[in-house]
Amino acid sequence: MESKNKAKRKGSLAQTKKPSAAHLKSGRIQPAWHFLLPVGLLLIITWLLYKPAVNHGFTNWDDPTYVLENTYVKKLNSESIGYFFTKSSASNYHPLTMISLGIDYYFASGGKSPSNSTTGVDAAQFHITNIILHLFNVVLVFVFVMLLARKRLWVATITALLFGIHPMHVESVAWITERKDVLYTFFFLAGLISYLKYLEIKSLKYIVITFLFFIFSLLSKPSAVIFPLILITLDYFMGRGFSRRVWLEKIPFFLLGAVFGLITVRIQSENSISDIGIFSFIQRLTFASYGFVMYLFKLLVPWKLSAFYPYPQISPAGYLPAIFYLSPVIALLIGIAVFFSARYTRVFVFGFLFYLISLVLVLQFISVGSAIMADRYSYLASIGIFFIIAWYVDQAFAARESILHPVRWILACALILFSVVIGKIAYEQIRVWENSETLWTDVILKYPKAEVSYKNRGNYYGALNMTEKALKDYNVYIKLKADDPRAYSNIGNIYGLNNQIDKALDAYSKSIALDSINPETYLNRAITYAKAKKFDLALKDYERAMRLQPGTMAVYMNRAYTLFEMGRYEDAISDFSLLIEQVGRNDDYFLKRGTSRYMLKQNQEALDDYSQCIAINPLNGTAYFNTSVIYKQQNDFTKAYQYALKAKSANCAVDPSYLDGLKSKN
């Protein structure tokens, strides 16, 4: 009786302990539309869901670093391509991602030469590319699962549907910076498909193609280093014995992965990887367990999704919230359940291994970045969990002996309801990524103590000259994080724009106390001192800024105007001459240099400068009037009168008595 029950259990649950011909057979050949129809529906559903993102703009979260302020992206040529392949970009090595952004920038800017302005750069081009890559990935997930499950159409369709519409994937698609996610996954999935063809046909060309896709995936995002481990999980699921050949064929994959892994660690250790001593071993273990559990939880219950998940607050006694200490226990129980499921089926083991391996590098055992988790990290990993769900929903209908068969319609209804709910949540989550304000406001609503959100929203408001809103956010930010010099500098800028000189100087001084080597802060404080007529202090700050960053034209420009206002005309002439030579022909530089020369009684040189000023800007009324004054002093009343009339026609306020006096002498 016992052996009979065991046999029955094996037959009902699945069939993948040792994949047999009966289990893996393809069945009769299906017409092409059986496969094209679900793929078409998947693409339509996913496109309609993400279509609103086409009208979104850039955000101030890494988009400037990756695109708007990246000279090499803005001017894609052989030099920049060479740079991407030989240097790191944005604390990562992902040359194919950066090249793809460069191509988008070319079309988004209408093929124009790059400039310091972002005017005319259409974010829609970048969003469309991200969405198209996501659509390709939906198709690749479908094909991958079709091969993996031996053409079980519903398994492939359900897995691809959940992958396409899950709200945790919005971050990877709707955020321009996360081009690397959708691009590396594209090559990653293509490599897995090629490997399954290799297992089926045993043709050497497919293992070579797999290796090439692995290279492309690595060049898109270093996270692809886990690829050979996923190949081993495929070997396990497909019932392939772990012979010497199985391991030998993986050696090139592991070696290349190790090289990219070392490169990434070296790059990120400079900026992104936190000091390992900040957290204890136990705390880091709880972080990793928490991530394992929470990614799984949010895939099944996508609640309180956020672009930023801050690290937990540690109590005065040094304790984390209780969920972090429970997470290792939950993770262990899940692991034990999966381990024992291997007696009956390979589905759970494969699905959870795919999930875990895809996440292992981002589970924060070694802290990378300032967030404990991120939705984008689930993009590839989720396929393992969705595969398990799809397998057993299909199994409930396909096998009458399955213990799930009696509840098959309940499962189907639950799946439909789940799909509708996650689709709605995804639609709402896409709206969050409309711009920097919507993005960071959403984070603040969900995590009011996430200080970075106030800073970034404040930066957004500041860039739009919404000074009151910006100041409000910065003040909240410095209460949460009082040691950020940049925040005080930004506050100083706002006070300066509002002409609140004393408050601006106080903010700049606080910034300098925290960071005494930032030339920009010294420059801004110097400008503010000059506004307050504290010229000696202004000149000292100009000098400090120049020592920290020699050759900065912004320092020379502002110092030139300060020296002019102080009446130090010879020094002003020197700075304006340098600006004209180094920066370019600016009418105001010639005007101020001409006036400085006039004050030094260098009238002919002054006339030459005013002439240059007028040549650049024929509507500069002040230059005409100043020229008139010099000619009057030289008793050339005809020219003086002519230039006075030109000044008036250029909307310069000319005293009528001055004109009358000149007219009377002609």
C-alpha positions in Angstrom: 0.0 0.0 0.0 2.8 2.4 0.9 4.7 1.8 -2.3 1.5 2.1 -4.3 0.9 5.6 -2.7 4.4 6.6 -3.5 3.9 5.7 -7.1 0.7 7.6 -7.2 2.3 10.7 -5.7 5.1 10.7 -8.2 2.7 10.4 -11.1 0.5 13.2 -9.8 3.2 15.8 -9.0 5.3 15.9 -11.8 7.3 14.1 -13.7 10.5 15.9 -13.7 12.5 13.8 -11.3 13.7 12.0 -14.4 12.4 13.7 -17.5 11.0 10.9 -19.7 9.8 10.8 -23.3 6.3 10.8 -22.1 6.8 13.9 -20.0 8.9 15.9 -22.5 7.4 14.8 -25.8 6.3 17.6 -28.1 3.1 16.0 -29.2 1.6 16.5 -32.6 2.9 19.4 -34.7 0.8 22.5 -34.0 0.0 25.0 -36.8 2.1 28.2 -36.6 -0.9 30.4 -35.5 -1.1 28.4 -32.3 2.2 30.1 -31.3 1.9 33.4 -33.2 -1.5 34.2 -31.7 -0.5 34.2 -28.0 2.8 36.0 -28.9 0.8 38.7 -30.7 -1.6 39.1 -27.8 1.3 39.3 -25.3 3.0 42.0 -27.4 -0.2 44.0 -27.7 -1.0 43.8 -24.0 2.5 44.8 -23.0 2.7 47.7 -25.5 -0.6 49.1 -24.4 0.5 48.9 -20.8 3.8 50.8 -21.4 2.7 53.2 -24.1 2.1 56.1 -21.7 5.9 56.0 -20.8 6.7 57.2 -24.3 5.5 60.7 -23.3 7.6 60.7 -20.1 10.7 62.9 -19.7 14.1 62.3 -18.2 14.5 62.1 -14.5 17.4 63.5 -12.4 18.2 60.1 -11.0 21.3 59.0 -13.0 19.8 60.1 -16.4 22.1 63.2 -16.5 25.1 61.0 -15.7 24.2 58.4 -18.3 22.9 60.7 -21.1 22.3 64.4 -20.6 25.7 65.3 -19.2 27.7 62.5 -20.8 29.9 64.0 -23.5 30.7 60.6 -25.1 27.0 59.6 -25.3 26.1 63.0 -26.8 28.7 62.7 -29.5 28.9 59.1 -30.5 31.9 58.4 -32.8 34.9 56.1 -33.0 36.6 58.0 -30.1 33.6 57.6 -27.8 33.1 54.0 -28.7 36.7 53.3 -28.0 36.3 55.1 -24.6 33.3 53.0 -23.7 35.2 49.8 -24.4 38.3 50.9 -22.5 37.0 52.9 -19.6 34.2 52.7 -17.0 31.0 54.8 -17.3 28.8 55.8 -14.4 30.6 53.4 -12.1 30.1 50.4 -14.4 31.5 48.7 -17.4 28.7 48.3 -20.0 29.9 49.6 -23.4 27.0 48.2 -25.4 24.5 49.9 -23.1 26.3 53.3 -23.5 26.6 52.9 -27.3 22.9 52.2 -27.5 22.2 55.3 -25.5 24.5 57.2 -27.8 22.5 56.0 -30.9 19.3 57.1 -29.2 20.8 60.5 -28.4 21.7 61.0 -32.1 18.2 60.4 -33.2 16.6 62.2 -30.2 18.6 65.4 -31.0 17.9 65.2 -34.7 21.4 64.4 -35.5 22.7 67.8 -34.3 26.0 68.4 -32.7 25.9 68.1 -28.9 25.7 71.2 -26.7 25.6 71.9 -23.0 21.8 72.4 -23.3 19.3 69.5 -23.2 16.9 71.6 -25.3 15.7 69.6 -28.3 16.6 66.2 -26.8 13.5 64.1 -27.0 13.2 61.6 -24.2 10.6 59.6 -26.2 13.3 58.1 -28.3 15.0 56.5 -25.3 11.7 55.3 -23.8 10.6 53.7 -27.1 13.9 51.8 -27.3 13.5 50.5 -23.8 9.9 49.4 -24.4 10.9 47.7 -27.7 13.6 45.8 -25.9 11.2 44.8 -23.2 8.8 43.5 -25.9 11.6 41.5 -27.5 12.3 40.1 -24.0 8.7 39.0 -23.6 9.0 37.1 -26.9 12.3 35.5 -25.8 10.8 34.4 -22.5 8.0 32.8 -24.4 10.4 31.0 -26.7 12.7 30.0 -23.9 9.9 28.5 -21.8 8.5 26.8 -24.9 11.8 25.0 -25.4 12.2 24.4 -21.7 8.8 22.9 -21.2 8.7 21.1 -24.6 6.1 23.2 -26.3 3.7 23.4 -23.4 2.0 26.5 -24.8 0.2 27.7 -21.7 3.3 27.4 -19.6 5.2 29.7 -22.0 2.2 32.1 -22.4 1.6 32.5 -18.7 5.3 32.9 -17.9 5.7 35.5 -20.6 2.5 37.4 -19.6 3.5 37.7 -16.0 7.0 38.8 -17.1 5.6 41.4 -19.5 3.1 43.1 -17.1 4.5 42.7 -13.6 4.9 46.1 -11.9 8.3 45.3 -10.4 9.6 45.4 -14.0 8.4 49.0 -14.6 11.7 50.4 -13.1 13.8 48.5 -15.7 11.6 49.6 -18.6 10.4 53.1 -17.7 13.7 54.4 -16.4 16.0 55.5 -19.2 19.1 54.7 -17.1 18.1 51.1 -16.8 18.6 50.4 -20.4 21.3 48.0 -19.2 18.6 45.8 -17.6 16.5 45.3 -20.7 19.6 45.0 -23.0 21.6 42.5 -21.0 18.4 40.4 -20.4 17.8 40.3 -24.2 21.2 38.8 -24.9 21.0 36.6 -21.7 17.7 35.0 -22.8 19.0 34.6 -26.4 22.0 32.7 -25.0 19.7 30.5 -22.9 17.6 29.7 -26.0 20.7 28.9 -28.0 21.9 26.6 -25.1 18.7 24.7 -25.1 19.1 24.2 -28.9 22.6 22.9 -28.2 21.2 20.4 -25.6 18.6 19.3 -28.2 20.8 19.1 -31.3 24.3 18.7 -29.8 25.7 20.9 -32.5 28.9 22.8 -31.6 27.7 25.9 -33.4 25.0 26.4 -30.8 27.5 26.4 -27.8 29.6 29.0 -29.8 26.5 31.1 -30.4 25.7 30.8 -26.7 29.1 32.0 -25.7 28.8 35.0 -28.1 25.5 36.0 -26.5 27.1 35.7 -23.1 29.8 38.2 -24.2 27.2 40.6 -25.5 25.2 40.3 -22.3 28.3 41.0 -20.2 29.1 44.0 -22.3 25.6 45.3 -21.6 25.7 44.7 -17.8 28.2 42.8 -15.7 25.4 41.1 -13.8 25.4 38.6 -16.6 28.3 36.8 -14.9 25.8 34.4 -13.3 25.0 33.0 -16.8 27.1 29.8 -16.5 25.4 29.0 -13.2 22.0 29.3 -14.9 23.3 26.9 -17.6 24.0 24.4 -14.9 20.4 24.7 -13.7 19.2 24.0 -17.2 21.4 20.9 -17.3 19.7 19.8 -14.1 16.2 20.5 -15.2 16.7 18.8 -18.6 18.0 15.7 -16.8 21.5 16.0 -18.2 24.1 14.0 -16.2 26.9 16.1 -14.7 29.7 14.4 -16.6 33.2 15.8 -17.2 32.1 17.2 -20.5 29.3 19.2 -18.9 31.8 20.9 -16.6 34.6 21.3 -19.3 32.2 23.1 -21.7 31.4 25.6 -18.9 35.1 26.5 -18.2 35.3 29.3 -20.8 32.0 30.8 -19.4 33.3 30.8 -15.9 36.7 32.2 -16.9 35.1 35.1 -18.8 32.6 35.7 -16.0 35.5 35.9 -13.5 37.3 38.5 -15.6 34.2 40.7 -15.8 33.5 40.1 -12.1 37.0 41.4 -11.1 36.6 44.4 -13.4 33.3 45.3 -11.9 34.5 44.9 -8.3 37.5 47.1 -9.0 35.3 49.8 -10.6 32.5 49.7 -8.0 34.8 49.5 -5.0 35.8 53.1 -5.8 32.3 54.5 -5.5 29.4 52.1 -5.0 30.5 49.3 -2.6 30.2 50.3 1.0 32.8 49.7 3.6 32.3 46.1 4.7 33.0 47.1 8.3 29.9 49.4 8.4 27.6 46.4 9.1 28.3 43.3 11.1 28.3 39.8 9.6 24.9 39.0 11.2 23.4 42.3 9.9 24.7 41.5 6.4 23.3 38.0 6.6 19.9 39.4 7.6 20.0 41.9 4.7 20.7 39.1 2.2 17.9 36.9 3.7 15.5 39.9 3.8 16.2 40.5 0.1 15.6 36.9 -0.8 12.2 36.9 1.0 11.0 40.4 0.0 11.7 40.0 -3.7 9.6 36.8 -3.6 6.9 38.5 -1.5 6.7 41.5 -3.8 6.5 39.3 -6.9 3.5 37.6 -5.4 2.1 40.6 -3.5 3.4 43.8 -5.3 2.6 46.1 -2.4 4.3 49.4 -1.6 6.6 49.3 -4.6 9.1 52.1 -4.7 12.0 53.4 -6.8 14.0 53.5 -3.6 14.0 51.2 -0.6 16.2 52.8 2.2 18.2 50.7 4.6 16.3 50.1 7.9 16.7 52.4 10.9 18.9 50.7 13.6 17.6 51.2 17.1 19.8 53.0 19.7 20.5 49.5 21.1 21.9 48.4 17.7 18.9 46.3 16.6 17.2 46.0 13.3 13.4 45.7 12.8 12.1 42.3 13.7 11.4 41.3 10.0 15.1 41.3 9.4 15.7 38.6 12.1 12.8 36.6 10.9 14.0 36.6 7.3 16.8 34.1 7.7 14.3 31.7 9.3 11.8 32.2 6.5 14.5 31.8 3.8 15.7 28.6 5.5 12.2 27.1 5.6 11.7 27.9 1.9 15.1 26.3 1.1 14.2 23.2 3.1 10.8 22.9 1.3 12.5 23.3 -2.1 15.2 20.7 -1.2 12.6 18.1 -0.3 10.5 18.9 -3.3 13.3 17.5 -5.4 12.1 13.9 -4.5 9.0 14.6 -6.6 9.8 17.2 -9.1 12.6 19.3 -10.5 10.3 22.3 -11.2 10.6 24.0 -7.7 14.4 23.4 -7.5 14.9 24.8 -11.0 12.6 27.8 -10.5 14.1 28.8 -7.2 17.7 28.2 -8.3 17.0 30.5 -11.3 15.5 33.1 -9.0 18.2 32.9 -6.3 21.2 32.8 -8.7 19.8 35.8 -10.6 19.6 37.7 -7.4 22.7 36.5 -5.5 24.9 39.4 -6.5 22.4 42.0 -5.3 21.2 40.6 -2.0 23.3 43.1 -0.2 25.5 40.7 1.7 28.1 43.1 0.5 26.4 46.5 0.5 26.3 48.1 -2.9 24.7 51.6 -3.2 22.4 53.2 -0.7 19.3 51.1 -1.1 18.7 47.7 0.5 16.8 46.4 -2.6 15.5 47.6 -6.0 12.7 46.5 -8.1 14.9 46.3 -11.2 16.9 43.4 -9.7 13.8 41.2 -10.1 13.7 41.6 -13.9 15.5 38.4 -14.8 15.1 36.6 -11.5 11.3 36.7 -11.7 11.2 34.2 -14.6 12.0 31.4 -12.3 9.0 32.1 -10.0 6.7 32.8 -12.9 7.7 29.5 -14.5 6.7 27.6 -11.4 3.3 29.3 -11.3 2.7 28.7 -15.0 3.9 25.0 -14.8 1.4 24.1 -12.1 -1.6 26.0 -13.5 -1.0 24.2 -16.8 -0.5 20.9 -14.9 -3.8 21.3 -13.2 -5.6 21.2 -16.6 -3.2 18.9 -18.5 -3.0 16.0 -16.0 -6.2 14.5 -14.5 -4.2 12.6 -11.9 -2.7 15.9 -10.6 -3.7 16.8 -7.1 -4.4 20.3 -8.5 -6.9 19.1 -11.1 -10.0 19.5 -8.9 -9.2 23.1 -8.3 -8.0 23.9 -11.8 -10.8 26.5 -12.4 -10.1 28.2 -9.1 -6.4 28.4 -10.1 -7.4 29.8 -13.5 -9.6 32.4 -12.0 -7.0 33.3 -9.4 -4.4 33.7 -12.2 -6.7 36.0 -14.2 -7.5 38.1 -11.2 -3.8 38.3 -10.3 -2.9 39.3 -13.9 -5.5 42.1 -13.9 -4.4 43.4 -10.5 -0.7 43.4 -11.3 -1.5 45.0 -14.7 -3.3 47.8 -12.9 -0.6 48.3 -10.4 2.0 48.4 -13.2 0.0 51.0 -15.0 0.0 53.2 -11.9 3.7 52.5 -11.3 4.5 53.6 -14.9 2.9 57.0 -14.1 5.3 57.4 -11.2 8.2 57.6 -13.7 6.7 60.6 -15.6 9.3 63.0 -14.2 11.5 63.7 -11.2 8.7 65.3 -9.2 6.3 62.3 -9.6 9.1 59.9 -8.9 10.4 61.4 -5.7 7.0 62.4 -4.4 6.0 58.7 -4.6 9.1 57.7 -2.7 8.4 60.3 0.0 4.8 59.1 0.4 6.0 55.5 1.0 9.3 56.2 2.8 9.1 59.7 4.4 12.6 59.3 5.9 14.3 58.4 2.7 16.5 61.6 2.6 17.7 61.2 -0.9 14.2 61.7 -2.2 14.0 65.2 -0.7 17.3 66.1 -2.1 16.5 65.0 -5.6 13.1 66.6 -5.6 14.6 69.7 -4.3 17.2 69.6 -7.2 14.3 69.2 -9.6 12.4 72.2 -8.2 15.6 74.2 -8.1 16.3 73.6 -11.8 12.8 75.0 -12.6 13.4 78.0 -10.3 10.6 76.9 -8.0 12.7 78.2 -5.2 10.1 78.0 -2.3 9.4 74.3 -3.0 13.1 73.5 -3.4 14.0 75.3 -0.2 11.3 73.4 1.7 12.7 70.0 0.5 16.3 70.9 1.2 15.4 71.9 4.7 13.8 68.6 5.3 16.8 66.9 3.8 19.4 68.5 6.0 17.3 67.6 9.1 17.6 64.0 8.0 21.2 64.2 6.7 23.0 67.2 8.1 26.5 66.4 6.7 25.8 66.8 3.0 27.8 69.8 1.8 26.1 69.9 -1.6 22.7 70.4 0.0 23.9 73.5 1.9 25.5 74.8 -1.4 22.1 74.4 -3.2 20.4 76.2 -0.3 22.9 79.0 -0.7 22.1 79.2 -4.4 18.4 79.6 -3.7 19.0 82.3 -1.1 21.3 84.0 -3.5 18.6 83.9 -6.3 16.2 85.5 -3.8 18.8 88.1 -2.9 18.9 86.9 0.8 22.6 87.6 1.0 23.3 86.8 4.6 21.4 83.5 4.5 23.2 82.6 1.3 26.6 83.3 2.8 25.8 81.3 5.9 24.7 78.3 3.8 27.9 78.5 1.6 30.1 78.7 4.7 28.4 75.6 6.2 29.0 73.7 2.9 32.7 74.7 2.9 33.1 73.6 6.5 31.9 70.1 5.4 33.8 70.1 2.1 36.7 72.6 1.8 37.9 71.5 -1.6 34.8 72.2 -3.8 35.7 75.1 -6.1 32.1 75.6 -7.2 31.1 76.5 -3.6 33.9 79.0 -3.3 32.9 80.6 -6.6 29.3 80.9 -5.5 30.3 82.4 -2.2 32.6 84.9 -4.0 29.7 86.0 -6.3 27.6 86.5 -3.2 30.3 88.5 -1.4 30.5 90.7 -4.5 26.8 91.3 -4.4 27.2 92.4 -0.7 30.1 94.7 -1.8 32.5 92.7 0.3 35.0 92.7 -2.5 38.1 91.7 -0.6 36.4 88.5 0.6 35.1 87.9 -2.9 38.6 88.1 -4.3 39.9 85.6 -1.7 37.2 83.1 -2.7 37.9 83.6 -6.4 41.6 82.8 -5.7 40.7 79.7 -3.7 38.4 78.4 -6.5 41.1 79.1 -9.0 43.7 77.1 -7.0 41.4 74.2 -6.6 40.4 74.1 -10.3 42.9 76.1 -12.4 41.7 77.5 -15.7 38.0 77.6 -14.8 36.6 80.4 -17.1 33.6 80.9 -14.8 36.0 82.2 -12.1 37.7 84.6 -14.5 34.3 85.8 -15.8 32.9 86.6 -12.4 36.1 88.0 -11.1 36.3 90.3 -14.2 33.0 91.8 -13.4 33.9 92.2 -9.7 37.2 93.9 -10.6 35.3 96.2 -12.9 32.8 97.1 -10.2 35.7 97.8 -7.8 37.3 100.2 -10.3 40.4 98.0 -10.7 40.3 98.5 -14.4 43.7 97.2 -15.4 43.0 93.9 -13.7 39.5 93.8 -15.2 41.0 94.4 -18.7 43.4 91.4 -18.1 40.5 89.1 -17.2 38.2 90.3 -20.0 41.0 89.8 -22.5 41.6 86.3 -21.4 37.8 85.6 -21.6 37.7 86.9 -25.2 40.7 84.8 -26.2 39.6 81.6 -24.4 35.8 81.6 -24.3 34.9 83.6 -27.4 33.7 86.9 -28.7 31.0 88.2 -26.4 29.6 91.7 -26.9 29.5 92.4 -23.1 33.1 91.4 -22.7 34.1 94.0 -25.3 31.7 96.5 -23.8 33.2 96.2 -20.3 36.8 96.1 -21.5 36.1 99.2 -23.6 34.6 101.0 -20.6 37.6 100.0 -18.5 39.9 101.4 -21.1 37.9 104.6 -21.3 38.2 105.0 -17.5 42.0 104.7 -18.0 41.8 107.4 -20.8 42.7 104.8 -23.5 40.1 106.3 -25.8 41.2 104.8 -29.1 41.4 101.3 -27.6 37.9 101.9 -26.0 36.5 102.9 -29.5 38.0 99.7 -31.0 36.3 97.6 -28.3 32.9 99.3 -28.7 33.2 98.8 -32.5 33.8 95.0 -31.9 30.8 95.0 -29.5 28.5 96.6 -32.1 29.7 94.2 -34.8 28.7 91.3 -32.6 25.5 92.8 -31.4 24.2 95.7 -33.5 21.4 96.3 -30.9 23.8 97.1 -28.0 22.6 100.6 -27.3 25.1 101.2 -24.5 28.1 100.7 -26.9 26.6 103.3 -29.3 26.1 105.8 -26.5 29.6 105.3 -25.0 31.1 105.7 -28.5 29.1 109.0 -28.8 30.5 110.2 -25.5 34.1 109.6 -26.6 33.5 111.4 -30.0 31.9 114.3 -28.1 35.1 114.6 -25.9 37.1 114.6 -29.1 34.9 117.4 -30.5 33.7 115.2 -33.3 30.0 116.3 -32.8 28.8 114.8 -36.1 29.8 111.3 -35.2 28.8 111.9 -31.6 25.3 112.9 -32.8 25.0 110.0 -35.2 26.0 107.4 -32.5 23.6 109.0 -30.0 20.7 108.6 -32.5 21.8 104.9 -33.0 21.8 104.4 -29.2 18.3 105.8 -29.0 17.1 103.6 -31.9 18.6 100.6 -30.0 16.4 101.4 -27.0 19.1 103.0 -24.9 17.8 105.8 -22.7 19.4 109.0 -24.0 18.7 112.3 -22.4 16.9 114.6 -24.9 19.1 117.5 -23.7 22.2 115.6 -24.7 20.8 115.0 -28.2 19.7 118.6 -28.5 23.2 119.8 -27.4 24.9 117.7 -30.1 22.4 118.7 -32.7 23.0 122.4 -32.1 26.7 121.9 -32.7 26.3 120.3 -36.1 
